[in-house]
Structures are given as structure tokens and as C-alpha cells.
Amino acid sequence: MADHLEASVTLPSVPASVSAARTYVLTTLAEWGLATDTDIADTIRLIVSELTTNAVQHTFGQSPTFTVDIELDRDEHLRIGVTDSHPRFPKRLPAAVQQDNGRGMVIIRWLAAECGGKLRVRPTREGGKTVSIELPWSVPAAPVSAAGQQEP
């Protein structure tokens, strides 16, 4: 694989874009060698869902689009970032029993940490922000058969 791979998509800040972003990321990662039926693919699916849902729900119409960037460096580090143009950084809300939302960042941080990664939030030059996760990249060299043996 190449030393550095990048992919990016910009979507409108509407609820249907959450699914489109998930599909885009998983399709791209499958092209880069990640099997979509693995635990890490499920984790990435959930992380992308949470990141993009936040970009749609919490920008209050002030960010008409958001961009999902994917970077793979030297087959070692995967970074997925969601950038919007709203200046407010996400806040950790107190957990309340009756609260239906507000736990996205906690979920993302926990999932990233469970995979040996980290969550970052950075301002953009344009006044918005990028919320990203960085994970170690580990893809088997060859597919594993049902018998547990690597196929040639």
C-alpha cells in the first residue's frame, strides 16, 4: 500500500448525510483493505455516525455543509476527521437519566481509546472546527478463511 492515502467528501448538513458519510468511509476503507465485517469496521461505523450526527445537529444551521476527511499514513495510523464551519467546540454534557442525547463525545472518546486511539478537536483557519479520531491501522496481510487459516 502507499505511504499516504487520502479521501474526502463534503455533504450537506442534513440527517440523510450521516448515512452517506458512513457508507463513504467504509467503502473507502474497504478499498484500502479493511474488511467491513470486522469489529473495527463496526467501531468506525459508530464513530463516523456520532461525529457526523454532531456536525448536523449541533451546528444550529450555521454550517450548511460538513467535510469528512480520511487519511492513512504508512499503513500505521488512520485519521478520520469531520469539519464544520460552526465555531463552538463540543462540550461534554452532564449525564442525566432522562437525557436522550449529549453522550456522543463520550462514546467517541471511549471507542477511540478502546482501539488504542485518541480524539482531538482543533479549530480551523476559517473559524470552524475539526473533530477527529486517530486509530492504529492493523489490517491482516491476507484474508482469514472460516477455518482460521490465512488464505494466499
MDTraj code that builds the backbone (N, CA, C; nanometers):
import mdtraj as md
import numpy as np

residues = "MET ALA ASP HIS LEU GLU ALA SER VAL THR LEU PRO SER VAL PRO ALA SER VAL SER ALA ALA ARG THR TYR VAL LEU THR THR LEU ALA GLU TRP GLY LEU ALA THR ASP THR ASP ILE ALA ASP THR ILE ARG LEU ILE VAL SER GLU LEU THR THR ASN ALA VAL GLN HIS THR PHE GLY GLN SER PRO THR PHE THR VAL ASP ILE GLU LEU ASP ARG ASP GLU HIS LEU ARG ILE GLY VAL THR ASP SER HIS PRO ARG PHE PRO LYS ARG LEU PRO ALA ALA VAL GLN GLN ASP ASN GLY ARG GLY MET VAL ILE ILE ARG TRP LEU ALA ALA GLU CYS GLY GLY LYS LEU ARG VAL ARG PRO THR ARG GLU GLY GLY LYS THR VAL SER ILE GLU LEU PRO TRP SER VAL PRO ALA ALA PRO VAL SER ALA ALA GLY GLN GLN GLU PRO".split()
xyz = np.array([
    [0.0842, -0.1183, 0.0000],
    [0.0000, 0.0000, 0.0000],
    [0.0884, 0.1242, 0.0000],
    [0.0311, 0.2335, -0.0394],
    [0.1048, 0.3604, -0.0476],
    [0.1408, 0.4120, 0.0913],
    [0.2396, 0.5026, 0.0942],
    [0.2799, 0.5625, 0.2211],
    [0.1719, 0.6526, 0.2798],
    [0.0926, 0.7124, 0.1920],
    [-0.0092, 0.8054, 0.2400],
    [-0.1294, 0.8003, 0.1456],
    [-0.2459, 0.7739, 0.2013],
    [-0.3700, 0.7751, 0.1247],
    [-0.4631, 0.8772, 0.1872],
    [-0.5388, 0.9474, 0.1022],
    [-0.6356, 1.0456, 0.1497],
    [-0.7639, 1.0336, 0.0701],
    [-0.8737, 1.0630, 0.1362],
    [-1.0034, 1.0718, 0.0702],
    [-1.0862, 1.1745, 0.1459],
    [-1.1796, 1.2360, 0.0762],
    [-1.2585, 1.3416, 0.1377],
    [-1.3931, 1.3526, 0.0682],
    [-1.4948, 1.3866, 0.1449],
    [-1.6267, 1.4123, 0.0883],
    [-1.6912, 1.5255, 0.1677],
    [-1.7588, 1.6155, 0.0963],
    [-1.8341, 1.7235, 0.1597],
    [-1.9817, 1.6968, 0.1368],
    [-2.0578, 1.7039, 0.2433],
    [-2.2006, 1.6708, 0.2400],
    [-2.2819, 1.7828, 0.3027],
    [-2.4091, 1.7934, 0.2639],
    [-2.4952, 1.8939, 0.3281],
    [-2.5247, 1.8533, 0.4727],
    [-2.5416, 1.9514, 0.5579],
    [-2.5703, 1.9256, 0.6998],
    [-2.7177, 1.8914, 0.7183],
    [-2.7532, 1.7736, 0.6708],
    [-2.8896, 1.7206, 0.6847],
    [-2.8793, 1.5779, 0.7371],
    [-2.9829, 1.5289, 0.8045],
    [-2.9756, 1.3954, 0.8634],
    [-2.9385, 1.2834, 0.7655],
    [-2.9829, 1.2897, 0.6414],
    [-2.9516, 1.1838, 0.5443],
    [-2.8019, 1.1741, 0.5161],
    [-2.7281, 1.2800, 0.5424],
    [-2.5838, 1.2792, 0.5173],
    [-2.5070, 1.1916, 0.6157],
    [-2.5655, 1.1612, 0.7300],
    [-2.4989, 1.0744, 0.8269],
    [-2.4775, 0.9362, 0.7649],
    [-2.5809, 0.8811, 0.7055],
    [-2.5713, 0.7518, 0.6393],
    [-2.4761, 0.7576, 0.5202],
    [-2.4836, 0.8644, 0.4437],
    [-2.3948, 0.8802, 0.3276],
    [-2.2488, 0.8851, 0.3719],
    [-2.2212, 0.9528, 0.4819],
    [-2.0839, 0.9619, 0.5328],
    [-2.0342, 0.8250, 0.5788],
    [-2.1179, 0.7512, 0.6510],
    [-2.0805, 0.6159, 0.6952],
    [-2.0459, 0.5278, 0.5755],
    [-2.1320, 0.5301, 0.4753],
    [-2.1100, 0.4486, 0.3558],
    [-1.9818, 0.4889, 0.2863],
    [-1.9589, 0.6178, 0.2725],
    [-1.8381, 0.6675, 0.2061],
    [-1.7123, 0.6200, 0.2797],
    [-1.7102, 0.6369, 0.4111],
    [-1.5922, 0.5992, 0.4889],
    [-1.5678, 0.4489, 0.4795],
    [-1.6701, 0.3691, 0.4992],
    [-1.6498, 0.2236, 0.4979],
    [-1.6147, 0.1715, 0.3593],
    [-1.6712, 0.2302, 0.2553],
    [-1.6349, 0.1912, 0.1191],
    [-1.4893, 0.2255, 0.0910],
    [-1.4481, 0.3430, 0.1316],
    [-1.3086, 0.3846, 0.1125],
    [-1.2136, 0.2928, 0.1882],
    [-1.2450, 0.2661, 0.3137],
    [-1.1579, 0.1804, 0.3940],
    [-1.1540, 0.0375, 0.3401],
    [-1.2651, -0.0093, 0.2837],
    [-1.2650, -0.1420, 0.2211],
    [-1.1705, -0.1433, 0.1010],
    [-1.1697, -0.0342, 0.0241],
    [-1.0766, -0.0235, -0.0888],
    [-0.9320, -0.0225, -0.0407],
    [-0.9102, 0.0253, 0.0813],
    [-0.7759, 0.0304, 0.1387],
    [-0.7401, -0.0968, 0.2140],
    [-0.8323, -0.1938, 0.2175],
    [-0.8004, -0.3243, 0.2744],
    [-0.8727, -0.3628, 0.4009],
    [-0.9617, -0.2800, 0.4531],
    [-1.0329, -0.3137, 0.5761],
    [-1.1591, -0.3926, 0.5435],
    [-1.1720, -0.5112, 0.5990],
    [-1.2936, -0.5904, 0.5804],
    [-1.4082, -0.5218, 0.6546],
    [-1.5234, -0.5118, 0.5913],
    [-1.6356, -0.4393, 0.6507],
    [-1.7113, -0.5209, 0.7541],
    [-1.6792, -0.6502, 0.7669],
    [-1.7498, -0.7351, 0.8631],
    [-1.6651, -0.7642, 0.9870],
    [-1.5843, -0.6664, 1.0280],
    [-1.4974, -0.6830, 1.1442],
    [-1.5422, -0.5921, 1.2581],
    [-1.4908, -0.6209, 1.3762],
    [-1.5228, -0.5367, 1.4925],
    [-1.4745, -0.3935, 1.4723],
    [-1.3549, -0.3773, 1.4148],
    [-1.3019, -0.2415, 1.3964],
    [-1.3866, -0.1649, 1.2951],
    [-1.4381, -0.2331, 1.1934],
    [-1.5268, -0.1657, 1.0974],
    [-1.6551, -0.1208, 1.1673],
    [-1.7081, -0.2039, 1.2558],
    [-1.8273, -0.1650, 1.3321],
    [-1.7984, -0.0460, 1.4214],
    [-1.6803, -0.0447, 1.4838],
    [-1.6410, 0.0678, 1.5692],
    [-1.6294, 0.1949, 1.4869],
    [-1.5648, 0.1861, 1.3725],
    [-1.5503, 0.3032, 1.2846],
    [-1.6866, 0.3509, 1.2378],
    [-1.7755, 0.2591, 1.2054],
    [-1.9121, 0.2941, 1.1625],
    [-1.9815, 0.3770, 1.2710],
    [-1.9700, 0.3336, 1.3954],
    [-2.0338, 0.4052, 1.5067],
    [-1.9680, 0.5414, 1.5297],
    [-1.8361, 0.5459, 1.5235],
    [-1.7656, 0.6726, 1.5425],
    [-1.8056, 0.7730, 1.4349],
    [-1.8077, 0.7302, 1.3088],
    [-1.8472, 0.8203, 1.1989],
    [-1.9911, 0.8665, 1.2180],
    [-2.0776, 0.7758, 1.2606],
    [-2.2172, 0.8141, 1.2873],
    [-2.2250, 0.9235, 1.3928],
    [-2.1521, 0.9070, 1.5016],
    [-2.1555, 1.0056, 1.6100],
    [-2.0948, 1.1391, 1.5664],
    [-1.9800, 1.1338, 1.4985],
    [-1.9148, 1.2581, 1.4540],
    [-2.0038, 1.3358, 1.3577],
    [-2.0617, 1.2670, 1.2611],
    [-2.1421, 1.3370, 1.1608],
    [-2.2776, 1.3803, 1.2161],
    [-2.3334, 1.3013, 1.3056],
    [-2.4583, 1.3438, 1.3704],
    [-2.4356, 1.4730, 1.4481],
    [-2.3232, 1.4813, 1.5181],
    [-2.2903, 1.6051, 1.5891],
    [-2.2793, 1.7225, 1.4925],
    [-2.2152, 1.7004, 1.3773],
    [-2.1986, 1.8089, 1.2792],
    [-2.3330, 1.8550, 1.2250],
    [-2.4284, 1.7650, 1.2146],
    [-2.5618, 1.8009, 1.1641],
    [-2.6458, 1.8662, 1.2743],
    [-2.6489, 1.8057, 1.3920],
    [-2.7401, 1.8508, 1.4976],
    [-2.6932, 1.9719, 1.5765],
    [-2.5639, 1.9860, 1.5957],
    [-2.5161, 2.0867, 1.6903],
    [-2.4545, 2.2108, 1.6269],
    [-2.4715, 2.2270, 1.4957],
    [-2.4215, 2.3491, 1.4326],
    [-2.5326, 2.4514, 1.4142],
    [-2.6544, 2.4132, 1.4508],
    [-2.7682, 2.5052, 1.4544],
    [-2.7871, 2.5823, 1.3233],
    [-2.7689, 2.5131, 1.2119],
    [-2.7888, 2.5760, 1.0821],
    [-2.6786, 2.6704, 1.0395],
    [-2.5753, 2.6872, 1.1218],
    [-2.4673, 2.7802, 1.0892],
    [-2.3568, 2.7160, 1.0062],
    [-2.3687, 2.5864, 0.9790],
    [-2.2734, 2.5174, 0.8935],
    [-2.3541, 2.4404, 0.7893],
    [-2.3699, 2.4966, 0.6694],
    [-2.4556, 2.4316, 0.5695],
    [-2.3999, 2.2985, 0.5185],
    [-2.2696, 2.2767, 0.5366],
    [-2.2074, 2.1513, 0.4956],
    [-2.1074, 2.1073, 0.6017],
    [-2.0645, 1.9832, 0.5899],
    [-1.9527, 1.9338, 0.6696],
    [-1.8681, 1.8466, 0.5783],
    [-1.7415, 1.8321, 0.6135],
    [-1.6480, 1.7538, 0.5330],
    [-1.5914, 1.6407, 0.6171],
    [-1.5882, 1.5231, 0.5571],
    [-1.5260, 1.4071, 0.6207],
    [-1.3947, 1.3804, 0.5477],
    [-1.2848, 1.3835, 0.6220],
    [-1.1523, 1.3542, 0.5674],
    [-1.1029, 1.2234, 0.6260],
    [-1.0420, 1.1420, 0.5403],
    [-0.9845, 1.0153, 0.5835],
    [-0.8388, 1.0153, 0.5388],
    [-0.7494, 0.9811, 0.6296],
    [-0.6070, 0.9736, 0.5963],
    [-0.5493, 0.8458, 0.6554],
    [-0.4681, 0.7785, 0.5751],
    [-0.3957, 0.6610, 0.6208],
    [-0.2484, 0.6853, 0.5950],
    [-0.1694, 0.6872, 0.7020],
    [-0.0252, 0.7136, 0.6920],
    [0.0552, 0.5867, 0.7139],
    [0.1350, 0.5522, 0.6161],
    [0.2323, 0.4433, 0.6249],
    [0.1729, 0.3146, 0.6790],
    [0.0486, 0.2870, 0.6467],
    [-0.0171, 0.1654, 0.6952],
    [-0.0099, 0.1508, 0.8470],
    [-0.0021, 0.2645, 0.9173],
    [0.0105, 0.2594, 1.0628],
    [-0.0972, 0.3381, 1.1356],
    [-0.1348, 0.4534, 1.0815],
    [-0.2278, 0.5422, 1.1514],
    [-0.3428, 0.5823, 1.0599],
    [-0.4636, 0.5640, 1.1096],
    [-0.5832, 0.6069, 1.0387],
    [-0.6395, 0.7278, 1.1109],
    [-0.6689, 0.8325, 1.0346],
    [-0.7311, 0.9510, 1.0922],
    [-0.8600, 0.9788, 1.0162],
    [-0.9681, 0.9979, 1.0904],
    [-1.0961, 1.0366, 1.0318],
    [-1.1394, 1.1642, 1.1020],
    [-1.1595, 1.2702, 1.0239],
    [-1.1984, 1.3987, 1.0808],
    [-1.3251, 1.4505, 1.0166],
    [-1.4065, 1.5167, 1.0953],
    [-1.5275, 1.5823, 1.0462],
    [-1.5136, 1.7303, 1.0772],
    [-1.5185, 1.8101, 0.9707],
    [-1.5004, 1.9546, 0.9822],
    [-1.6309, 2.0248, 0.9493],
    [-1.6687, 2.1189, 1.0349],
    [-1.7838, 2.2048, 1.0058],
    [-1.7421, 2.3495, 1.0287],
    [-1.8273, 2.4420, 0.9899],
    [-1.7903, 2.5833, 0.9990],
    [-1.8445, 2.6523, 1.1240],
    [-1.9057, 2.5770, 1.2153],
    [-1.9555, 2.6353, 1.3394],
    [-1.8393, 2.6515, 1.4372],
    [-1.8246, 2.7692, 1.4993],
    [-1.7077, 2.7936, 1.5846],
    [-1.7114, 2.7261, 1.7215],
    [-1.8291, 2.6867, 1.7686],
    [-1.8370, 2.6327, 1.9045],
    [-1.7826, 2.4903, 1.9110],
    [-1.6937, 2.4675, 2.0048],
    [-1.6384, 2.3344, 2.0270],
    [-1.7412, 2.2489, 2.1004],
    [-1.7358, 2.1177, 2.0795],
    [-1.8293, 2.0317, 2.1529],
    [-1.8000, 2.0350, 2.3018],
    [-1.9061, 2.0200, 2.3801],
    [-1.8918, 2.0185, 2.5257],
    [-1.9401, 1.8847, 2.5773],
    [-1.8749, 1.8383, 2.6811],
    [-1.9244, 1.7186, 2.7483],
    [-2.0395, 1.7621, 2.8388],
    [-2.1570, 1.7060, 2.8135],
    [-2.2735, 1.7410, 2.8936],
    [-2.2849, 1.6453, 3.0115],
    [-2.3409, 1.6929, 3.1214],
    [-2.3605, 1.6016, 3.2344],
    [-2.4610, 1.4937, 3.1960],
    [-2.4318, 1.3719, 3.2320],
    [-2.5227, 1.2614, 3.2007],
    [-2.6436, 1.2685, 3.2928],
    [-2.7594, 1.2651, 3.2343],
    [-2.8835, 1.2640, 3.3114],
    [-2.9622, 1.1406, 3.2693],
    [-3.0314, 1.0845, 3.3608],
    [-3.1036, 0.9613, 3.3334],
    [-3.2033, 0.9804, 3.2197],
    [-3.2750, 1.0916, 3.2180],
    [-3.3759, 1.1136, 3.1157],
    [-3.3210, 1.1793, 2.9892],
    [-3.1954, 1.2067, 2.9849],
    [-3.1360, 1.2765, 2.8708],
    [-3.1238, 1.1822, 2.7519],
    [-3.1787, 1.2229, 2.6363],
    [-3.1757, 1.1394, 2.5161],
    [-3.0530, 1.1632, 2.4302],
    [-2.9807, 1.2703, 2.4540],
    [-2.8616, 1.2965, 2.3720],
    [-2.7548, 1.3616, 2.4591],
    [-2.6422, 1.3934, 2.3956],
    [-2.5351, 1.4598, 2.4690],
    [-2.4217, 1.3675, 2.5089],
    [-2.4307, 1.2408, 2.4705],
    [-2.3256, 1.1473, 2.5080],
    [-2.2326, 1.1118, 2.3924],
    [-2.2511, 1.1730, 2.2768],
    [-2.1734, 1.1393, 2.1574],
    [-2.0242, 1.1497, 2.1760],
    [-1.9775, 1.2587, 2.2331],
    [-1.8330, 1.2775, 2.2506],
    [-1.7759, 1.1769, 2.3503],
    [-1.8523, 1.1431, 2.4519],
    [-1.8081, 1.0427, 2.5482],
    [-1.7945, 0.9076, 2.4784],
    [-1.8920, 0.8746, 2.3954],
    [-1.8889, 0.7482, 2.3208],
    [-1.7693, 0.7451, 2.2262],
    [-1.7502, 0.8532, 2.1522],
    [-1.6388, 0.8593, 2.0562],
    [-1.5052, 0.8451, 2.1286],
    [-1.4885, 0.9197, 2.2356],
    [-1.3618, 0.9144, 2.3117],
    [-1.3376, 0.7730, 2.3649],
    [-1.4397, 0.7094, 2.4187],
    [-1.4261, 0.5751, 2.4742],
    [-1.3926, 0.4743, 2.3639],
    [-1.4646, 0.4796, 2.2502],
    [-1.4385, 0.3865, 2.1408],
    [-1.2964, 0.4033, 2.0855],
    [-1.2538, 0.5277, 2.0695],
    [-1.1184, 0.5522, 2.0198],
    [-1.0151, 0.4960, 2.1173],
    [-1.0339, 0.5205, 2.2456],
    [-0.9397, 0.4710, 2.3464],
    [-0.9371, 0.3185, 2.3492],
    [-1.0521, 0.2557, 2.3347],
    [-1.0592, 0.1098, 2.3336],
    [-0.9778, 0.0498, 2.2194],
    [-0.9629, 0.1244, 2.1110],
    [-0.8864, 0.0774, 1.9944],
    [-0.7415, 0.1253, 1.9984],
    [-0.7020, 0.1913, 2.1060],
    [-0.5658, 0.2422, 2.1158],
    [-0.5472, 0.3764, 2.0474],
    [-0.6571, 0.4474, 2.0261],
    [-0.6503, 0.5754, 1.9565],
    [-0.6863, 0.6923, 2.0459],
    [-0.7094, 0.8062, 1.9817],
    [-0.7427, 0.9265, 2.0578],
    [-0.8358, 1.0164, 1.9779],
    [-0.9002, 1.1033, 2.0502],
    [-0.9929, 1.2018, 1.9952],
    [-0.9274, 1.3387, 2.0052],
    [-0.9441, 1.4191, 1.9013],
    [-0.8918, 1.5562, 1.9026],
    [-0.9968, 1.6516, 1.8478],
    [-0.9932, 1.7729, 1.8986],
    [-1.0771, 1.8807, 1.8469],
    [-0.9852, 1.9989, 1.8210],
    [-0.9869, 2.0484, 1.6988],
    [-0.8986, 2.1597, 1.6613],
    [-0.9767, 2.2661, 1.5856],
    [-0.9410, 2.3916, 1.6066],
    [-1.0045, 2.4982, 1.5278],
    [-0.9497, 2.4955, 1.3851],
    [-1.0327, 2.5437, 1.2918],
    [-0.9863, 2.5600, 1.1542],
    [-0.9492, 2.7059, 1.1318],
    [-0.8737, 2.7320, 1.0280],
    [-0.8360, 2.8709, 0.9955],
    [-0.9577, 2.9551, 0.9624],
    [-1.0626, 2.8889, 0.9114],
    [-1.1831, 2.9611, 0.8700],
    [-1.2774, 2.9897, 0.9858],
    [-1.2441, 2.9446, 1.1065],
    [-1.3272, 2.9743, 1.2225],
    [-1.4158, 2.8596, 1.2667],
    [-1.4105, 2.7472, 1.1996],
    [-1.4879, 2.6301, 1.2405],
    [-1.4030, 2.5374, 1.3258],
    [-1.4309, 2.4082, 1.3148],
    [-1.3551, 2.3106, 1.3932],
    [-1.3513, 2.1774, 1.3202],
    [-1.2513, 2.0983, 1.3553],
    [-1.2415, 1.9601, 1.3090],
    [-1.2373, 1.8716, 1.4314],
    [-1.3293, 1.7755, 1.4359],
    [-1.3299, 1.6744, 1.5406],
    [-1.2806, 1.5476, 1.4732],
    [-1.1717, 1.4914, 1.5254],
    [-1.1133, 1.3752, 1.4582],
    [-1.0733, 1.2670, 1.5563],
    [-1.0633, 1.1476, 1.5020],
    [-1.0100, 1.0351, 1.5767],
    [-0.8881, 0.9855, 1.5021],
    [-0.7936, 0.9369, 1.5780],
    [-0.6768, 0.8724, 1.5191],
    [-0.6663, 0.7345, 1.5815],
    [-0.6583, 0.6335, 1.4944],
    [-0.6527, 0.4950, 1.5385],
    [-0.5322, 0.4263, 1.4775],
    [-0.4770, 0.3282, 1.5482],
    [-0.3749, 0.2464, 1.4835],
    [-0.4413, 0.1661, 1.3721],
    [-0.3712, 0.1470, 1.2625],
    [-0.4252, 0.0734, 1.1473],
    [-0.3641, -0.0652, 1.1484],
    [-0.4467, -0.1650, 1.1557],
    [-0.3964, -0.3024, 1.1508],
    [-0.4925, -0.3856, 1.0671],
    [-0.4500, -0.4145, 0.9471],
    [-0.5286, -0.4942, 0.8543],
    [-0.4498, -0.6208, 0.8263],
    [-0.5145, -0.7379, 0.8342],
    [-0.4417, -0.8612, 0.8044],
    [-0.3824, -0.8574, 0.6641],
    [-0.2652, -0.9189, 0.6487],
    [-0.1973, -0.9217, 0.5197],
    [-0.2771, -0.9999, 0.4169],
    [-0.3505, -1.1019, 0.4599],
    [-0.4334, -1.1811, 0.3694],
    [-0.5624, -1.2135, 0.4421],
    [-0.6733, -1.2318, 0.3677],
    [-0.8000, -1.2658, 0.4336],
    [-0.7875, -1.3952, 0.5129],
    [-0.8606, -1.4036, 0.6214],
    [-0.8622, -1.5239, 0.7035],
    [-0.9835, -1.6061, 0.6647],
    [-0.9622, -1.7344, 0.6371],
    [-1.0720, -1.8223, 0.5963],
    [-1.1550, -1.8599, 0.7186],
    [-1.2671, -1.9255, 0.6938],
    [-1.3553, -1.9674, 0.8014],
    [-1.2859, -2.0651, 0.8962],
    [-1.1867, -2.1396, 0.8464],
    [-1.1129, -2.2344, 0.9302],
    [-1.0055, -2.1654, 1.0133],
    [-0.9906, -2.0335, 0.9980],
    [-0.8947, -1.9575, 1.0751],
    [-0.7545, -1.9540, 1.0147],
    [-0.7384, -2.0016, 0.8934],
    [-0.6091, -2.0017, 0.8267],
    [-0.6052, -1.8886, 0.7267],
    [-0.4906, -1.8244, 0.7144],
    [-0.4773, -1.7175, 0.6159],
    [-0.4773, -1.7757, 0.4772],
    [-0.5526, -1.7113, 0.3889],
    [-0.5564, -1.7523, 0.2502],
    [-0.4425, -1.6873, 0.1764],
    [-0.3888, -1.7522, 0.0719],
    [-0.2768, -1.6930, -0.0027],
    [-0.3173, -1.5686, -0.0775],
])
top = md.Topology()
chain = top.add_chain()
for i, resn in enumerate(residues, 1):
    res = top.add_residue(resn, chain, resSeq=i)
    for name in ("N", "CA", "C"):
        top.add_atom(name, md.element.get_by_symbol(name[0]), res)
traj = md.Trajectory(xyz[None], top)
